[in-house]
């Protein structure tokens, strides 16, 4: 196998997804399986490899959705990617979930300005803003945490015709956009590995270096997790 074969995976949210590209051939899978990512991800990888009649040994690079999102989901994805990368060994391109949402909004709707928001629980959202540059999502504001307050009041707010992508908009549109100025994309709710694959290929073309397995780290954004200690623990 002489052509590059790039495999992408993401388990950062309720959705578990994989995608692969080998030359002009592509395959992808995505299933919403809360709490079953660890059981499903390797099977999905096998499915896309089989569809293109490839083996894991044919893969030349990995793409990993490294967050933000569910803490458990992010850890599963990073751990699986590290395991695969160590076993070959393979370079890894980390792609954040908010960028993948923006890329999905561009792919499906040709959105020009996108604010991605993922429900982070605890009355907060993970969010970042992007612009469409020749079909690729380019970050304007990096991933951050935000309370459930009107986003347009922030100095970073892009203004203009903004498209809203992600579960944060589905759950909290009234709080985040009380003036109903954002066009919420109801078919762009969860990130997909196929869009992470597109972003990683663009990174490769731009000469952005991947990381080694040991250098792959989760992108949590939230530095501290609020939790209650259970009795007896």
TAURPE-V321862 format. One record per residue. PHI is phi in whole degrees, -180 to 180 (NA if undefined). BURIAL is # if it has 24 or more other C-alpha atoms within 12 Angstrom, else .. Layout:
# TAURPE-V321862
phi & burial
PHI & BURIAL
PHI & BURIAL
This chain:
# TAURPE-V321862
phi & burial
NA & .
-100 & .
-77 & .
-62 & .
-126 & #
-115 & #
-114 & #
-116 & #
-144 & #
-150 & #
-133 & #
-74 & #
-127 & #
-62 & #
-93 & #
-110 & #
-141 & #
-139 & #
-154 & #
-143 & #
-133 & #
-139 & #
65 & .
-92 & .
-93 & .
-138 & #
-151 & #
-151 & #
-142 & #
-153 & #
-139 & #
-88 & .
-139 & .
-55 & .
69 & .
-123 & .
-59 & #
-63 & #
-81 & .
-101 & #
-61 & #
-68 & #
-65 & .
-67 & #
-62 & #
-61 & #
-62 & #
-71 & #
-63 & #
-64 & .
-61 & .
-95 & #
57 & .
-121 & #
-114 & .
-58 & #
-65 & .
-80 & #
-68 & #
-109 & #
-160 & #
-118 & #
-127 & #
-129 & #
-74 & #
-107 & #
107 & #
-76 & #
165 & #
-62 & #
-60 & #
-66 & #
-61 & #
-61 & #
-64 & #
-62 & #
-60 & #
-64 & #
-65 & #
-65 & #
-62 & #
-64 & #
-61 & #
-66 & #
-68 & #
-68 & .
-72 & .
-90 & .
-87 & .
-136 & #
-74 & #
-128 & #
-104 & #
-80 & #
-130 & #
-84 & #
-64 & #
-68 & #
-66 & #
-64 & #
-63 & #
-63 & #
-66 & #
-65 & #
-65 & #
-71 & #
-63 & #
-87 & .
-127 & #
55 & .
-60 & #
-96 & #
-127 & #
-129 & #
-114 & #
-90 & #
-141 & #
-116 & #
-59 & #
-105 & #
63 & #
50 & .
59 & .
-142 & #
-132 & #
-86 & #
-151 & #
-161 & #
-114 & #
-142 & #
-126 & #
-87 & #
-117 & .
53 & .
88 & #
-120 & #
-78 & #
-115 & #
-67 & #
-105 & #
-126 & #
-70 & .
-56 & #
-153 & #
-97 & #
-145 & #
-74 & #
-82 & #
-134 & .
-55 & #
-74 & #
-65 & #
-79 & .
-80 & .
-66 & .
-83 & .
-55 & #
-70 & #
71 & .
73 & .
-87 & .
-101 & #
-99 & #
-104 & #
-122 & #
115 & #
-65 & #
-61 & #
-73 & #
-64 & #
-88 & #
-131 & #
-57 & #
-63 & .
-81 & .
-78 & #
-141 & #
-62 & .
-85 & .
52 & .
-92 & .
-87 & #
-85 & #
-80 & #
-92 & #
-73 & .
-104 & .
-126 & #
-115 & #
-126 & #
-67 & #
-126 & #
-63 & #
-64 & #
-78 & #
-64 & #
-62 & #
-61 & #
-67 & #
-67 & #
-64 & #
-67 & #
-60 & .
-62 & .
-64 & .
-85 & .
82 & .
-75 & .
-77 & .
-75 & #
-109 & #
-84 & #
-53 & #
-68 & .
-92 & .
-78 & #
-129 & #
-67 & #
-107 & #
-88 & #
71 & #
-74 & #
-80 & .
-128 & .
-107 & .
-78 & .
-155 & .
-111 & .
-74 & .
-75 & .
-57 & .
83 & .
-101 & .
